[in-house]
Amino acid sequence: MDAILIEELAIGGDGPTVVVKDSIDIAGYATRAASRVLENVAPAADHAEVVAALLDAGCRIVGKANMHELAYGVTGLNAWTGTPANPLYPGRVPGGSSSGSAAAVAAGLCDIALGTDTGGSVRIPAACCGVYGLKPSYGRISRRGVMPEQSSLDCVGPFAPSLAMIERAMAMMDPTFLVGPAVSRPTLGVVTVDADAAVLATIEDRLAESGARLKPVALPGMKAAFDAGLTIIGAENWAALGHLAQSDAMGADVRTRLLAAAAITAEDVAKAERVRAAFIAEVEEVLAGVDALVLPTMPDFPLTLEEAADARAAIRVTAFVRPFNLSGHPALSIPLEAPNGLPVGLQLVGRRGEDARLCAVARALAPSQDNQEQDNDSHAG
């Protein structure tokens, strides 16, 4: 499976097929987070609540997905379990940390894949692999049975080959997610960002085709929010995983990043929390005048496997996603392709708690075949 799946499974009914990231519990199977440090961990006693919800809805779990070790990286490179191949864009990273989940959808191995997103870890792989990926509003989807146990940033989210399947996955995981009618000619706040010209042009072309009303907006707090997000993820990961950092079995990139996080102080975290409060207010104010915000998922095209060897430099690819983990807003990556044949993610950000409306707005930007699938899904009841 080109290192996409860690294990093939056959659990559940005859509904949509699902692959589950190796940081999410499946009863009877070890949750190793693709880390050799956890090679001998005991099997999970219970399903994570999201897994149980999908099984209750009749889904069939067909595999555990590979990932960036301990969900602490954005490239998907993993020396122990192997790096998942990028099915549609060979030679490019699959993105992390939910690398295998995105690659499984791109390879047609499943209808839905579950990932987790603490600093872009659903949206980055979705953009790299050319699939849809949604980070729900913080707290919307249960994290019970998900590693790490405590996080003020992390969200469980779905990958799928279509927007309709994203919505179906959300409705199965959360009965309060109600698919609504498409938003006709939405007003979109186009966030001013510094990104590759070809990436921006690809997004601009899709926006022009959509007929959406466009309104330039600014989020001057994004850089501070990015830095604050790194501070908080570092502090929370050190608290959850720091006891593993002395093991030589840990990958060098993750171990280096984890040990660096040990230096984060309580004062650093308090400052980051003040940035969080200010950025939430800033985003809420801008969203009050539009249906959603739009910006690239990534500032550049996906790194080549060779470029990704510089793990610290790779963190830059999360510049446009990490701030919305800090703020807790739902964010969706829509797959596009540039004229050079490389993938581009168009990121839509909505109001907190309005995940279904975000998806309804996204239908104005999704390819026509996705909207047709949505219609068929609705008629099927």
C-alpha positions in Angstrom: 0.0 0.0 0.0 3.0 2.3 -0.5 3.2 2.8 3.3 -0.3 4.4 3.3 -1.8 1.9 5.7 -0.1 0.5 8.8 -2.7 -2.3 9.0 -5.6 -3.5 6.9 -8.8 -4.1 8.8 -12.4 -5.3 8.2 -14.6 -4.0 11.0 -18.3 -2.9 10.8 -21.1 -2.8 8.3 -21.4 -2.4 4.6 -21.7 1.4 4.5 -19.0 3.9 3.5 -15.5 2.6 3.9 -13.3 4.4 6.5 -9.5 4.5 7.2 -8.6 5.7 10.7 -5.4 7.6 11.7 -3.1 5.7 14.0 -3.6 8.3 16.8 -7.3 7.3 17.2 -8.3 4.3 19.2 -9.8 1.2 17.6 -10.7 -1.4 20.2 -8.4 -4.4 20.2 -5.7 -2.7 18.2 -2.6 -0.8 19.5 -2.6 3.0 19.0 1.1 3.7 18.2 0.9 7.1 16.5 3.3 5.6 14.0 6.1 5.8 16.6 8.6 3.0 17.5 8.6 4.4 21.0 5.0 3.0 21.3 5.8 -0.3 19.5 4.8 -2.4 22.5 1.8 -0.4 23.8 -1.2 -2.4 24.8 -4.2 -2.6 22.5 -7.0 0.0 23.0 -9.8 -1.2 25.3 -12.5 0.8 23.6 -13.2 2.6 20.3 -12.7 6.3 20.2 -16.1 8.0 20.2 -15.8 9.1 16.6 -15.0 5.5 15.6 -18.0 4.2 17.5 -20.2 6.8 15.8 -19.1 5.8 12.3 -19.6 2.1 13.1 -23.0 2.8 14.6 -23.8 4.6 11.2 -23.0 1.4 9.4 -19.5 2.3 8.1 -16.8 -0.3 7.5 -13.3 0.4 8.8 -10.8 -1.0 6.4 -7.5 0.2 7.8 -5.3 2.2 10.2 -3.5 5.0 8.5 0.2 5.9 8.7 1.1 9.3 9.9 3.9 11.7 10.9 5.3 10.3 14.1 3.3 11.3 17.2 1.4 13.8 15.0 4.2 16.2 15.4 5.3 17.2 11.9 3.8 18.5 8.7 5.6 16.5 6.0 4.5 13.0 6.6 8.1 11.7 6.5 8.5 8.7 8.8 11.6 6.6 9.0 10.0 3.8 11.0 6.7 3.1 9.3 7.8 4.6 5.9 6.6 7.7 4.2 3.2 7.3 2.5 3.4 7.8 -1.3 1.5 10.8 -2.6 -0.8 8.9 -5.1 -1.7 11.8 -7.4 1.5 13.9 -7.1 4.5 11.4 -7.0 7.7 12.9 -5.6 5.9 15.4 -3.4 5.3 15.0 0.3 1.9 13.6 1.3 1.7 16.3 4.1 1.4 15.7 7.8 0.6 14.8 10.2 -2.4 12.9 8.8 -0.4 11.7 5.8 -1.8 8.2 5.4 -5.4 9.4 5.8 -5.1 11.9 2.9 -3.2 9.5 0.8 -5.7 6.7 1.4 -8.5 8.9 0.0 -6.4 10.0 -2.9 -5.5 6.4 -3.7 -9.2 5.3 -3.6 -8.7 3.0 -0.7 -11.6 4.4 1.2 -14.6 6.7 1.0 -13.7 8.6 4.2 -10.6 8.9 6.3 -10.2 10.3 9.8 -7.4 12.6 10.7 -6.5 15.1 13.4 -5.6 18.7 13.0 -3.6 20.6 15.7 -1.7 22.9 13.4 -3.0 22.1 9.9 -2.7 18.3 10.1 -5.9 17.7 8.1 -5.8 20.6 5.8 -2.1 20.4 4.8 -2.3 16.7 3.7 -5.6 17.4 1.9 -3.9 20.1 -0.1 -0.8 18.0 -0.8 -2.8 15.0 -1.9 -5.6 16.7 -3.8 -8.5 15.8 -1.6 -11.0 17.6 0.6 -10.2 18.0 4.3 -12.2 19.6 7.1 -11.0 20.9 10.4 -14.3 21.3 12.4 -14.9 23.9 15.0 -12.9 23.2 18.1 -14.8 20.9 20.4 -17.4 20.0 17.8 -16.3 16.4 17.4 -15.4 14.3 20.4 -11.7 13.7 21.1 -12.3 10.9 23.6 -10.0 8.1 22.6 -7.7 10.4 20.6 -4.0 11.0 21.3 -3.0 13.2 23.0 -5.7 13.1 25.6 -5.6 16.9 26.3 -5.3 19.6 23.6 -6.8 23.1 23.3 -6.0 23.1 19.5 -6.6 19.6 18.2 -9.7 18.6 16.2 -10.7 15.3 14.6 -11.7 15.9 11.0 -12.6 14.0 7.8 -11.0 13.6 4.5 -13.0 12.6 1.4 -12.8 12.8 -2.4 -15.9 15.1 -2.5 -17.6 17.8 -0.5 -20.7 15.7 -0.4 -18.8 12.9 1.4 -17.3 15.3 3.8 -20.8 16.4 4.8 -22.0 12.8 5.1 -19.0 12.0 7.3 -19.7 15.0 9.6 -23.4 14.1 9.9 -22.5 10.5 10.9 -20.0 11.7 13.5 -22.2 14.5 14.8 -26.0 14.3 14.5 -26.3 18.1 15.1 -24.5 18.7 11.8 -27.4 19.3 9.4 -26.7 19.6 5.7 -28.4 22.7 4.5 -29.1 24.3 1.1 -26.3 25.6 -1.0 -25.5 29.3 -0.4 -26.0 31.0 -3.7 -23.4 33.7 -4.6 -21.8 33.9 -1.2 -19.9 36.9 -0.1 -16.3 35.9 0.6 -13.7 37.8 2.5 -10.4 37.3 0.5 -7.6 37.5 3.1 -4.5 39.3 1.9 -1.5 37.0 2.2 1.9 36.6 0.8 2.0 33.4 -1.3 3.4 32.0 -4.5 2.0 33.9 -7.5 0.9 30.7 -9.2 -0.9 29.5 -6.1 -2.8 32.8 -5.8 -3.6 32.9 -9.5 -5.2 29.4 -9.3 -7.4 30.4 -6.4 -8.3 33.7 -8.1 -9.4 31.8 -11.2 -11.7 29.6 -9.2 -13.2 32.5 -7.3 -13.9 34.3 -10.6 -15.5 31.2 -12.1 -17.7 30.8 -9.0 -19.5 34.1 -9.3 -19.1 34.7 -5.6 -19.0 38.3 -4.3 -15.5 39.1 -3.2 -14.4 41.5 -0.6 -10.7 42.1 0.3 -10.1 41.7 4.0 -7.0 41.8 6.3 -6.1 39.7 9.3 -3.1 41.6 10.7 -2.9 39.2 13.7 -2.2 36.1 11.7 1.6 36.1 12.2 1.2 36.5 16.0 -1.4 33.8 16.0 0.9 31.5 14.1 3.7 32.0 16.6 1.2 31.6 19.5 -0.1 28.4 18.0 3.5 27.0 17.9 4.0 28.0 21.6 0.8 26.3 22.7 1.2 23.1 20.7 4.8 22.9 22.0 3.8 23.3 25.6 0.9 20.8 25.3 2.9 18.2 23.4 5.7 18.5 26.0 3.2 17.9 28.8 1.7 14.9 26.9 4.7 13.3 25.3 7.8 14.7 27.0 8.3 11.6 29.0 9.0 9.7 25.8 11.6 12.2 24.5 14.6 10.4 26.1 14.0 7.3 23.9 16.5 6.8 21.1 13.7 5.1 19.2 12.0 8.4 18.5 12.6 10.0 15.1 15.2 12.7 15.2 13.0 15.4 13.8 10.2 14.8 16.3 12.6 14.4 19.2 14.4 17.7 18.4 11.1 19.6 18.2 9.8 18.0 21.4 13.0 18.7 23.4 12.9 22.3 22.2 9.4 22.6 23.5 10.7 21.8 27.0 12.0 25.4 27.2 8.5 27.0 26.8 7.5 28.7 30.0 4.2 29.4 31.7 4.7 33.1 30.9 5.2 32.2 27.2 1.9 30.3 27.3 0.1 33.1 29.0 1.3 35.5 26.4 0.1 33.1 23.7 -3.3 32.9 25.3 -3.6 36.7 25.1 -2.8 36.5 21.4 -5.5 33.8 21.1 -8.2 36.0 22.6 -7.2 38.9 20.4 -7.1 36.9 17.2 -10.5 35.3 17.9 -12.0 38.7 18.2 -10.3 39.8 15.0 -11.5 36.9 13.0 -15.0 37.2 14.4 -15.2 40.9 13.5 -14.1 40.1 9.9 -16.5 37.2 9.5 -19.4 39.3 10.7 -19.4 41.0 7.2 -19.0 38.0 5.0 -20.1 34.4 4.6 -16.6 32.9 4.9 -13.0 33.8 4.6 -10.9 32.5 1.7 -7.1 32.1 1.4 -4.7 29.5 0.3 -4.3 26.4 2.4 -0.5 26.6 1.8 1.6 29.5 0.7 3.5 27.3 -1.8 3.2 24.1 -3.7 3.9 20.9 -1.7 7.6 20.3 -0.9 9.5 17.6 -2.8 10.6 14.7 -0.7 14.1 16.1 -0.9 13.1 19.6 0.3 11.2 18.1 3.2 14.3 16.8 4.8 14.7 20.3 6.5 11.9 19.6 9.1 12.1 23.0 10.8 11.9 24.9 7.5 8.8 22.8 6.6 6.9 24.3 9.5 6.5 27.4 7.3 3.9 25.6 5.2 1.4 25.9 8.1 1.5 29.8 8.1 -2.1 30.0 6.8 -3.7 27.1 8.7 -2.2 27.1 12.2 -3.9 30.5 13.2 -7.3 28.9 12.9 -6.4 26.1 15.2 -5.6 28.8 17.7 -9.0 30.6 17.1 -11.1 27.4 16.8 -12.9 28.3 13.6 -13.9 25.6 11.2 -11.7 25.5 8.1 -12.0 23.4 4.9 -9.4 22.7 2.2 -10.8 22.4 -1.3 -8.6 20.7 -3.9 -7.6 22.7 -7.0 -4.8 22.1 -9.5 -2.5 24.8 -11.0 -1.7 24.9 -14.8 1.7 23.4 -13.9 -0.1 20.2 -12.8 0.6 20.7 -9.1 -2.0 20.8 -6.3 -3.3 23.9 -4.6 -5.6 24.0 -1.6 -8.3 26.7 -1.4 -9.0 27.2 2.3 -12.4 28.4 3.5 -12.9 29.6 7.1 -16.3 29.9 8.7 -17.9 31.1 11.9 -17.4 28.9 15.0 -20.1 26.3 15.3 -21.3 26.9 11.7 -19.5 24.0 10.1 -22.6 23.0 8.0 -23.0 26.5 6.7 -19.3 26.6 5.8 -19.8 23.4 3.7 -22.9 25.0 2.1 -20.8 28.1 1.1 -18.1 25.8 -0.2 -20.5 24.3 -2.8 -20.2 27.5 -4.7 -16.5 26.8 -5.2 -16.6 23.0 -5.6 -16.4 21.4 -9.0 -19.7 20.7 -10.7 -19.5 17.0 -10.2 -19.3 17.5 -6.5 -22.5 19.4 -6.5 -24.2 16.7 -8.6 -23.1 14.1 -6.1 -24.6 16.3 -3.3 -27.9 16.4 -5.2 -27.8 12.6 -5.6 -27.0 12.1 -1.9 -29.9 14.4 -0.9 -32.4 12.5 -3.1 -31.2 9.2 -1.7 -32.4 10.4 1.7 
